[in-house]
Amino acid sequence: GDSVTQMEGPVTLSEEAFLTINCTYTATGYPSLFWYVQYPGEGLQLLLKATKADDKGSNKGFEATYRKETTSFHLEKGSVQVSDSAVYFCALSVNTGGFKTIFGAGTRLFVKA
Amino acid sequence: DADVTQTPRNRITKTGKRIMLECSQTKGHDRMYWYRQDPGLGLRLIYYSFDVKDINKGEISDGYSVSRQAQAKFSLSLESAIPNQTALYFCATSETGTGDNQPQHFGDGTRLSIL
């Protein structure tokens, strides 16, 4: 069945370090892929998205590329800040035989000053 | 997202009680969703509605029901609450777009505890 697998956290980095959070998926059809971010006490906010193979989503210094050949959508940022501390969710949406939206379990990121 | 408002924000209740969680939106979106979030499990879809007359079960609809009273309002009910329904509940909305490429906009959640 359809699924999203992302790396377990927590991930702890120092400020200005490079960030990668891995995400792989399985899906029937051609899903759209998303990264959402959740700050404490808040709902999820869209960080970026990609809707077809080889698309690159980017926002606030974060990037992710839709890789159909490896069924991956890894999140990267070149230099993290303390304010990036949050939980990050990879997700897919697909409408094949009915609408589905599947979220990964989330990866908590701590950034130390 | 202030455009998606959930009430109440917190609720503690007892096993067997009927509970309603409410969601209203000012974004003008046709699509609305209810999720629950449990630690280590991410978000799981309970119900979704693509317009006022449309209601669909999600991944984990057992024990829940919904009502889409208007384009802007979508409520979730637990007819007889049980402790394993203790979770953080989110409402979300999205535009109707091509395929499923529209992002969802979330409320701030309702923390529900069932004793």
HADDOCK unambig.tbl for C-alpha pairs under 7 A between the chains (distance, minus, plus):
assign (segid A and resid 32 and name CA) (segid B and resid 100 and name CA) 6.41 0.50 0.50
assign (segid A and resid 32 and name CA) (segid B and resid 101 and name CA) 5.40 0.50 0.50
assign (segid A and resid 41 and name CA) (segid B and resid 108 and name CA) 6.94 0.50 0.50
assign (segid A and resid 42 and name CA) (segid B and resid 108 and name CA) 4.61 0.50 0.50
assign (segid A and resid 42 and name CA) (segid B and resid 109 and name CA) 6.96 0.50 0.50
assign (segid A and resid 43 and name CA) (segid B and resid 106 and name CA) 5.37 0.50 0.50
assign (segid A and resid 43 and name CA) (segid B and resid 107 and name CA) 5.41 0.50 0.50
assign (segid A and resid 43 and name CA) (segid B and resid 108 and name CA) 4.23 0.50 0.50
assign (segid A and resid 43 and name CA) (segid B and resid 109 and name CA) 6.03 0.50 0.50
assign (segid A and resid 44 and name CA) (segid B and resid 106 and name CA) 5.73 0.50 0.50
assign (segid A and resid 45 and name CA) (segid B and resid 105 and name CA) 6.66 0.50 0.50
assign (segid A and resid 45 and name CA) (segid B and resid 106 and name CA) 6.80 0.50 0.50
assign (segid A and resid 46 and name CA) (segid B and resid 103 and name CA) 6.68 0.50 0.50
assign (segid A and resid 51 and name CA) (segid B and resid 101 and name CA) 5.92 0.50 0.50
assign (segid A and resid 93 and name CA) (segid B and resid 100 and name CA) 5.81 0.50 0.50
assign (segid A and resid 94 and name CA) (segid B and resid 100 and name CA) 5.85 0.50 0.50
assign (segid A and resid 95 and name CA) (segid B and resid 99 and name CA) 6.97 0.50 0.50
assign (segid A and resid 95 and name CA) (segid B and resid 100 and name CA) 6.54 0.50 0.50
assign (segid A and resid 103 and name CA) (segid B and resid 42 and name CA) 5.87 0.50 0.50
assign (segid A and resid 103 and name CA) (segid B and resid 43 and name CA) 5.76 0.50 0.50
assign (segid A and resid 104 and name CA) (segid B and resid 42 and name CA) 5.55 0.50 0.50
assign (segid A and resid 105 and name CA) (segid B and resid 40 and name CA) 5.30 0.50 0.50
assign (segid A and resid 105 and name CA) (segid B and resid 41 and name CA) 4.67 0.50 0.50
assign (segid A and resid 105 and name CA) (segid B and resid 42 and name CA) 3.81 0.50 0.50
assign (segid A and resid 106 and name CA) (segid B and resid 42 and name CA) 5.75 0.50 0.50
